[in-house]
Amino acid sequence: MTKLRQRMIEDMRLRGLSARTQEAYARSVRQLAVHCGKSPDLITEEELRRYFLHLVEVKKLARPSITIALCGIKFFYERTLERDWGVFDVVRPRKEKKLPVVLSRDEVRRILRCVNIDIYRACLTTIYACGLRLREGTELPVHQVDSDRMRLIIVGKGNKHRHVPLSEATLQMLRELWRTHHSPRWLFPTRTRQGVAYSVAHDCGPAKYCNVQVAFRKALQKSGINKRANVRSLRHSYATHLLEAGVNLRLIQVYLGHASPKTTAVYTHLTREVTETAKEPVERLMDGL
């Protein structure tokens, strides 16, 4: 390990970044150095601008991938090398204003019924029933199930802890599943390595999908539902269904682990009530046509 890399890792530790974030940031700087063919501290601001142009126009990376690269490289230059470069304001990708894909309650049931393997179905059901992110669900430790207070203790992004309500049906499902493997650590361990969670043992990067994601895609296709849904859609559906049931938006924000209420407010555009409000006026537009 070079001194420069070690210094960056130490800076990230001092900042309190998670191990996963440290790995992603260090990988971004390493990819930059490989592309330019030189040590990252020798790269100029103009070379950095051309590198991000390469990511956009040649590699055609999606906005999330470019954002991760930007955050890692920006941390290295601004924190470790203490360089205040204006290029970071120029290359930041614009925010995409897309509404998330939401499934109805019936569609969620249809998809989950089509998941053939019990442990995958239990994992996906838990992700929906508790509004979890993919890694939060697949890497859920046994000790974070609080059956006395009927809640899950989730460690989310940035090592932020939150409590999520746990239904009796979900708890019983998890207990029945645990009796089949008795893993002392994970609720959803791999078949061959009982001490490792699914998404730890399988590459879940942009080029590959972990087994839970593959299971969802196959179930979606088998269900015949024609929506561009993925595992994240279960979390979006959880929030929308709670909102439709009258749960306070602030509570939903806490359950999802959103830092800003603006992030949670997007679900107000997706509820059935909002859709029904415009239904009758739209029908009147067609009168006499």
GIUR-V161584 format. One record per pair of residues at least 4 apart in sequence whose ideal C-beta (glycine too) atoms are under 8 Angstrom apart, sorted by the first residue. I is the first residue (numbers start at 1). GAP is how many residues later the second one is. Records with the same first field share a line. If there is no record, write none. Layout:
I=GAP / GAP
This chain:
1=4 / 5
2=4 / 37
3=4
4=4 / 35 / 36 / 37 / 76
5=4 / 21 / 24
6=4
7=4 / 73
8=4 / 17 / 18 / 21 / 67 / 68 / 71 / 72
9=4 / 13 / 17
10=4
11=4 / 64 / 68 / 69
12=5 / 9 / 10 / 13 / 14 / 63
13=4 / 9
15=60 / 64
16=143
17=4 / 5 / 8 / 141
18=4 / 139 / 140 / 141
19=4
20=4
21=4 / 137
22=4
23=4
24=4 / 44 / 48
25=4 / 46 / 47 / 50 / 51
26=4 / 46
27=4 / 45
28=4 / 40 / 41 / 43 / 44 / 45
29=4 / 11 / 43 / 44 / 47
30=4
31=4 / 38
32=4 / 8 / 11 / 16 / 19 / 37 / 41
33=4 / 5 / 6 / 7 / 10
35=16 / 19
36=4 / 7 / 11 / 15
38=4 / 5
39=4
40=36
41=40
43=4 / 5 / 8
44=4
45=4 / 40 / 41 / 42
46=4
47=4
48=4 / 25 / 29 / 37 / 39 / 43
49=4 / 38 / 41 / 42
50=4
51=4
52=4 / 14 / 17 / 18 / 35 / 39
53=4
54=4 / 5
55=4 / 6 / 10 / 11 / 14
56=4 / 5 / 10 / 37
61=4 / 5 / 8
62=4 / 144
63=4 / 30 / 33
64=4
65=4 / 141
66=4 / 25 / 27
67=4 / 25 / 26
68=4
69=4
70=4 / 18 / 21 / 22 / 23
71=4
72=4
73=4
74=4 / 14
75=4 / 5
76=4 / 5
77=4 / 6 / 8 / 11
78=4 / 5 / 6 / 7 / 10
86=4
87=4
88=4
99=167 / 170 / 171
100=132 / 133 / 136 / 166 / 170
101=126 / 127 / 128 / 129 / 132 / 135
102=131 / 134 / 135 / 138 / 168
103=4 / 5 / 8 / 122 / 124 / 126 / 130 / 131 / 134
104=4 / 133
105=4 / 132 / 136
106=4
107=4 / 116 / 118 / 120
108=4 / 20 / 126 / 129
109=4
110=4 / 113 / 115
111=4 / 13 / 105 / 108 / 109 / 112 / 114 / 118
112=9 / 12 / 13 / 16 / 107
113=110
114=104 / 105 / 106 / 108 / 109
115=5 / 6 / 9 / 100 / 101 / 103 / 104
116=4 / 5 / 99
117=4 / 98
118=4 / 59 / 62
119=4 / 58 / 61 / 62 / 69
120=4 / 91 / 92 / 95
121=4 / 94
122=4 / 51 / 52 / 55 / 66
123=4 / 14 / 15 / 64 / 65 / 75 / 89
124=4 / 13 / 88 / 91 / 92 / 95 / 107 / 110
125=4 / 45 / 48
126=4 / 6 / 11 / 14 / 44 / 47 / 48 / 61
127=4 / 5 / 6 / 7 / 9 / 10 / 104 / 107 / 108
128=106 / 107 / 109 / 110
129=38 / 40 / 41 / 109
130=7 / 22 / 24 / 34 / 35 / 36 / 40 / 108 / 125
131=33 / 104 / 107 / 108 / 111 / 121 / 124 / 125
132=4 / 5 / 8 / 20 / 22 / 32 / 103
133=4 / 23 / 24 / 99 / 102
134=4 / 65 / 70 / 76 / 78 / 79 / 97 / 98
135=4 / 64 / 69
136=4 / 18 / 19 / 20
137=51 / 75
138=50 / 59 / 60 / 61 / 72 / 74
139=47 / 58 / 59 / 60 / 61
140=4 / 5 / 12 / 46 / 47 / 48 / 57
141=44 / 45 / 46
142=36 / 41 / 42 / 43 / 44 / 45
144=8 / 9 / 10 / 11
145=7 / 8 / 21 / 26 / 29 / 42
146=4 / 5 / 6 / 7 / 17 / 20
147=19 / 24
150=15 / 16 / 17 / 18 / 21
151=12 / 13 / 14 / 15
152=11 / 12 / 14
153=8 / 9 / 10
154=7 / 8 / 9 / 10 / 103
155=4 / 5 / 6
156=4 / 5 / 6 / 101
157=100
160=97
162=92 / 93 / 95
163=91
164=91
165=90
166=4 / 5
167=4
168=4
169=4
170=4
171=4
172=4
173=4
174=4 / 13
175=4
176=4
177=4 / 10 / 11
178=4 / 5 / 9
181=8 / 13
183=4 / 6 / 11 / 12
184=11
185=4 / 10
186=8 / 9 / 10 / 11
188=9 / 10
189=4 / 5 / 6 / 7 / 8 / 9
190=4 / 6 / 7 / 8 / 11
193=8
196=4 / 5
197=4
198=4 / 12 / 13 / 14
199=5 / 11 / 13
202=6 / 8 / 9
203=4 / 5 / 7
204=4 / 5 / 6 / 9
209=4 / 5 / 8
210=4
211=4
212=4 / 19
213=4 / 17 / 18
214=4
215=4
216=4 / 14 / 15
217=4 / 13
218=4
219=4
220=5 / 7 / 9
225=4
227=6
229=4
231=4
232=4
233=4
234=4
235=4 / 21
236=4 / 31 / 34
237=4
238=4
239=4 / 13 / 16 / 17 / 25 / 28
240=4 / 27 / 30 / 31
241=4
242=5 / 9 / 10 / 13
243=4 / 6 / 9 / 24 / 25 / 28
244=27 / 28 / 29
247=4 / 5
248=4
249=4 / 12 / 15 / 16 / 18 / 19
250=4 / 11
251=4
252=4 / 12 / 15
253=5 / 8 / 10 / 11
256=7 / 8
258=5 / 6
259=4
260=4
261=4
266=4
267=4
268=6
269=5
270=4
271=4
272=4
273=4
274=4
275=4
278=4
279=4
280=4
281=4
282=4
283=4
285=4
